[in-house]
Amino acid sequence: MRKKRKLVNLYDDASIYSIKRVISIASEEDLNQFWDYLQNSSNATYELSLPFIRDFYNFTLSYLCSTEYQFFEIILEESEKSLYFTLWNKQIAFMFKKHIETSSFKYLHNSTRITVKLDKLKLQKKKQKKKIVTIPTRVEPYTFLEAADLEELLKLTDDMKEVISNADPDGLVKEYFISLRSIFSIFCLTLRYYKEITLIANTITEFSNLINVNEEKFINLSPDELQLVTGFINNIDNWVQTLFIKGGADLHFMDNSLQADYKMISKIINPVEEENLLDLHDVFNF
């Protein structure tokens, strides 16, 4: 009797093919090789998945700046009717779930991974209706910021990282809290005049407002909770560096990711209901 095939994905699909493809991601170069592989593959169904891949690409770019959690694996599985993308890393799977939970993508999530299921027939119908979305092309750094404002943003992100780095061992004591609150206020003032980045500016301003009126709660954050703030700051730094120094990404590539970061921190500071609280043990323990 044939043994039941071991599945990596979280769907119980008995018709899944035996071949699995595993891609390890630890850098932007690995990520680009992944896109090249899909784009050049003779497997026609991979071409159908490019709209999903574009969204996943933008999400992943925003999290590769986190050296502690950047390594993860993508496992591709396929059946006659479906294509499965399994992202295997506790931290990033949790973040990606938050990123796509309001989208139309079908997915299952557990404590270690997330699997997105793509319906081949639906993807084929969409392709017949309109031209398929291609892999995002790399672009030059954006130049609409005034030179003085860009210099100010770079200095402020360095200051943010220094404050949060110094605060990590002991928590956000009052001295560090006051510094961080001031830095974010100035950062928001610098962004407010550029309509091209309104969404990001609004998100960072929401965080600035949150920290302005919740001094005691921020000072009392646990080390694990404070890592969420550290991640938010690292992603702001990555956003500035990618768009205005290195180039290589769409202008809105981090809109959703930074908004998800903010919402997670906001739930910790002002939980609406107990069942909505983040399980930090799941987020920070593999």
C-alpha positions as CSV (number, residue, x, y, z in Angstrom):
1,M,0.0,0.0,0.0
2,R,1.4,3.4,-1.0
3,K,2.3,5.6,2.0
4,K,0.4,8.8,2.4
5,R,2.5,11.6,0.9
6,K,3.9,14.1,3.5
7,L,2.7,17.6,2.8
8,V,4.5,20.8,3.8
9,N,1.5,23.0,3.2
10,L,-1.4,23.3,5.6
11,Y,-4.1,22.1,3.1
12,D,-5.1,18.4,3.0
13,D,-4.9,18.0,-0.8
14,A,-4.5,14.3,-1.6
15,S,-3.9,15.0,-5.3
16,I,-0.7,17.1,-4.7
17,Y,2.3,16.2,-6.8
18,S,5.3,14.6,-5.1
19,I,7.8,17.2,-6.3
20,K,8.5,20.1,-4.0
21,R,10.7,23.2,-4.6
22,V,12.4,24.8,-1.7
23,I,13.9,28.3,-1.8
24,S,15.9,29.8,1.0
25,I,15.8,33.5,1.5
26,A,18.4,35.4,3.5
27,S,19.0,38.5,1.4
28,E,17.6,40.7,-1.3
29,E,19.8,38.8,-3.8
30,D,18.1,35.5,-2.8
31,L,14.7,37.2,-3.3
32,N,15.6,38.3,-6.8
33,Q,16.9,34.9,-7.7
34,F,13.5,33.5,-6.6
35,W,11.7,35.9,-9.0
36,D,14.1,35.0,-11.8
37,Y,13.4,31.3,-11.2
38,L,9.7,31.8,-11.4
39,Q,9.9,34.1,-14.4
40,N,12.1,31.8,-16.4
41,S,10.5,28.5,-15.3
42,S,8.9,26.3,-18.0
43,N,6.0,25.7,-15.6
44,A,3.2,27.8,-17.1
45,T,1.3,27.9,-13.8
46,Y,4.0,30.0,-12.1
47,E,3.4,32.8,-14.6
48,L,-0.2,32.9,-13.4
49,S,0.9,33.5,-9.8
50,L,2.9,36.7,-10.6
51,P,0.2,39.0,-9.1
52,F,0.6,37.3,-5.8
53,I,4.4,37.2,-6.2
54,R,4.5,40.9,-6.7
55,D,2.7,41.5,-3.4
56,F,4.9,39.0,-1.6
57,Y,8.0,40.6,-3.1
58,N,7.1,44.1,-1.8
59,F,6.2,42.6,1.6
60,T,9.5,40.7,1.9
61,L,11.7,43.6,0.9
62,S,10.3,45.5,3.9
63,Y,11.4,42.8,6.4
64,L,14.8,41.8,5.1
65,C,16.4,44.6,7.1
66,S,15.8,42.6,10.3
67,T,19.0,40.5,10.7
68,E,17.6,38.4,13.6
69,Y,14.6,37.1,11.7
70,Q,15.5,37.5,8.0
71,F,16.2,33.8,7.0
72,F,13.2,31.8,5.9
73,E,12.2,29.2,3.3
74,I,9.5,29.2,0.7
75,I,8.2,25.7,-0.3
76,L,6.3,25.4,-3.6
77,E,3.8,22.6,-4.0
78,E,1.3,21.9,-6.8
79,S,-1.7,19.8,-7.6
80,E,-3.8,19.7,-10.8
81,K,-6.0,22.5,-9.6
82,S,-3.9,24.5,-7.1
83,L,-0.5,26.1,-6.4
84,Y,0.7,26.3,-2.8
85,F,3.2,28.8,-1.4
86,T,4.3,27.9,2.1
87,L,6.4,30.5,4.0
88,W,8.2,28.7,6.9
89,N,9.4,31.1,9.6
90,K,7.4,31.8,12.7
91,Q,8.0,35.6,12.8
92,I,7.6,36.3,9.1
93,A,4.7,34.0,8.7
94,F,2.9,35.9,11.4
95,M,3.7,39.2,9.8
96,F,2.6,38.0,6.3
97,K,-0.7,36.8,7.8
98,K,-1.3,40.3,9.1
99,H,-0.3,41.7,5.7
100,I,-2.8,39.6,3.6
101,E,-5.7,39.0,6.1
102,T,-7.8,41.7,4.4
103,S,-6.9,40.6,0.9
104,S,-8.7,38.0,-1.3
105,F,-5.9,35.4,-1.0
106,K,-6.9,32.1,0.6
107,Y,-4.5,31.0,3.3
108,L,-4.1,28.8,6.4
109,H,-1.7,29.7,9.2
110,N,-0.3,27.9,12.3
111,S,2.4,28.7,14.8
112,T,5.3,28.0,12.4
113,R,4.2,28.7,8.9
114,I,1.6,30.1,6.5
115,T,0.3,28.5,3.3
116,V,-1.3,30.6,0.5
117,K,-3.4,28.6,-1.9
118,L,-3.8,29.8,-5.5
119,D,-6.6,28.4,-7.7
120,K,-5.2,27.8,-11.2
121,L,-8.5,28.0,-12.9
122,K,-9.3,31.4,-11.4
123,L,-5.8,32.7,-12.3
124,Q,-6.2,31.5,-15.8
125,K,-9.5,33.3,-16.2
126,K,-8.0,36.5,-14.9
127,K,-5.1,36.2,-17.3
128,Q,-7.6,35.9,-20.2
129,K,-9.4,39.1,-19.1
130,K,-6.3,41.3,-18.8
131,K,-2.6,41.4,-19.3
132,I,-0.7,39.6,-16.5
133,V,1.2,41.8,-14.0
134,T,5.0,41.4,-14.4
135,I,7.7,41.2,-11.8
136,P,8.4,44.8,-10.6
137,T,11.3,46.4,-12.4
138,R,14.0,48.0,-10.3
139,V,13.9,51.7,-10.3
140,E,16.2,54.6,-9.5
141,P,16.0,56.4,-6.1
142,Y,13.2,58.9,-5.9
143,T,14.4,62.5,-6.0
144,F,11.3,64.6,-5.0
145,L,12.6,65.2,-1.4
146,E,14.5,68.4,-0.8
147,A,18.1,67.6,-0.1
148,A,17.9,69.2,3.3
149,D,14.8,67.2,4.2
150,L,16.4,63.9,3.0
151,E,19.5,64.7,5.1
152,E,17.2,65.3,8.1
153,L,15.3,62.1,7.6
154,L,18.6,60.1,7.4
155,K,19.8,61.7,10.6
156,L,16.5,61.1,12.4
157,T,16.4,57.4,11.4
158,D,20.0,57.0,12.8
159,D,18.9,58.7,16.0
160,M,15.8,56.4,16.3
161,K,17.9,53.3,15.9
162,E,20.5,54.5,18.4
163,V,17.8,55.3,21.0
164,I,16.0,52.0,20.6
165,S,19.3,50.1,20.6
166,N,20.4,51.7,23.8
167,A,16.9,51.1,25.3
168,D,16.7,47.3,24.5
169,P,18.6,45.9,27.5
170,D,16.7,47.9,30.2
171,G,13.5,48.8,28.4
172,L,12.3,52.2,27.3
173,V,13.2,54.3,30.4
174,K,11.9,57.9,30.6
175,E,15.1,59.4,29.1
176,Y,14.9,57.2,26.0
177,F,11.1,57.6,25.8
178,I,11.4,61.4,25.7
179,S,14.1,61.3,23.0
180,L,12.1,58.9,20.8
181,R,9.0,60.9,21.2
182,S,10.8,64.1,20.1
183,I,12.5,62.3,17.1
184,F,9.2,61.0,15.8
185,S,7.6,64.5,16.1
186,I,10.3,66.1,14.0
187,F,10.3,63.2,11.5
188,C,6.5,63.7,10.9
189,L,7.0,67.4,10.4
190,T,9.5,66.7,7.7
191,L,7.3,64.3,5.9
192,R,4.1,66.3,6.0
193,Y,4.7,68.5,2.9
194,Y,5.2,65.6,0.4
195,K,1.9,64.4,-1.0
196,E,3.7,61.5,-2.8
197,I,4.2,59.7,0.5
198,T,0.9,60.6,2.3
199,L,0.1,57.1,3.3
200,I,3.4,56.4,5.0
201,A,3.4,59.9,6.6
202,N,0.0,59.2,8.0
203,T,1.1,55.9,9.5
204,I,4.2,57.3,11.1
205,T,2.1,60.3,12.4
206,E,-0.4,57.9,13.9
207,F,2.5,56.2,15.8
208,S,3.8,59.6,16.9
209,N,0.4,60.4,18.3
210,L,0.3,57.1,20.0
211,I,3.6,57.6,21.7
212,N,2.8,61.2,22.7
213,V,-0.2,60.2,24.8
214,N,0.9,56.8,26.2
215,E,4.1,57.6,28.1
216,E,3.6,55.1,30.9
217,K,2.5,52.3,28.7
218,F,5.5,52.6,26.4
219,I,7.9,52.8,29.4
220,N,6.4,49.6,30.7
221,L,6.7,47.6,27.5
222,S,8.4,44.2,28.0
223,P,11.6,43.4,26.1
224,D,9.6,41.2,23.7
225,E,7.0,44.0,23.1
226,L,9.7,46.5,22.6
227,Q,11.1,44.4,19.7
228,L,7.9,45.4,17.8
229,V,8.9,49.0,18.2
230,T,12.5,48.1,17.1
231,G,11.1,46.4,14.0
232,F,8.9,49.4,13.2
233,I,12.0,51.7,13.4
234,N,14.1,49.3,11.3
235,N,11.4,49.3,8.6
236,I,11.2,53.1,8.6
237,D,15.0,53.2,8.1
238,N,14.7,50.6,5.3
239,W,12.0,52.6,3.7
240,V,14.1,55.8,3.6
241,Q,17.2,54.0,2.4
242,T,15.5,52.0,-0.3
243,L,13.4,54.7,-1.8
244,F,15.8,57.7,-1.6
245,I,19.3,56.2,-1.5
246,K,19.5,52.7,-3.0
247,G,16.4,52.6,-5.2
248,G,14.9,49.3,-6.5
249,A,11.4,49.4,-5.2
250,D,7.9,50.8,-6.0
251,L,7.1,54.0,-4.1
252,H,4.4,52.3,-2.1
253,F,6.3,49.1,-1.4
254,M,6.0,49.5,2.4
255,D,2.7,51.2,2.8
256,N,0.9,48.0,4.0
257,S,3.8,46.6,6.0
258,L,4.4,49.8,8.1
259,Q,0.6,50.1,8.7
260,A,0.6,46.4,9.9
261,D,3.5,47.2,12.2
262,Y,1.7,50.2,13.7
263,K,-1.5,48.3,14.2
264,M,0.3,45.5,16.1
265,I,2.0,48.1,18.4
266,S,-1.3,49.9,18.9
267,K,-3.0,46.7,20.0
268,I,-0.3,46.2,22.6
269,I,-0.7,49.8,23.9
270,N,-4.5,50.0,23.7
271,P,-6.0,46.5,23.4
272,V,-9.7,46.6,22.4
273,E,-10.6,43.1,23.6
274,E,-8.5,40.5,25.4
275,E,-8.9,38.0,22.6
276,N,-7.3,40.4,20.2
277,L,-4.1,40.7,22.1
278,L,-1.0,39.4,20.3
279,D,0.5,36.2,21.5
280,L,4.1,37.4,21.9
281,H,5.3,34.0,22.8
282,D,4.3,32.8,19.3
283,V,5.8,35.8,17.6
284,F,9.2,35.7,19.2
285,N,9.8,32.0,19.8
286,F,10.6,29.5,17.0
